[in-house]
Amino acid sequence: MSGGRVRLCAVDEMEDGTARRFVVGGTAIALVRCGGGFHAVADTCSHEDYSLAEGEVFAEECEIECWKHGSTFSLLTGEPLTLPATKPVAVYEVAVEQGAVHVVLP
């Protein structure tokens, strides 16, 4: 799938400080709720092939941690904030409409 808006879930299906994995058209996405808002990043750590959605969410910092090696990533920019990861993960636009969370793919 290339381009377009895809519904992922209802707003009330996720609590603040949680992450969930979705696969949209072959693209794995980690949807994270923090600070009352939603953020979407690629769901594969850039250091090794592990799901970020399985890691810990630091809601106040708007970060997610890879559960395997401890790298943290900004949910705003995708930039790695701690080693061993040195490459960013993709960030996707999120839209909330009529109680549903959508991701916008390029």
Order of alpha helices (4+ residues) and beta strands (2+ residues): beta-beta-beta-beta-beta-beta-beta-beta-beta
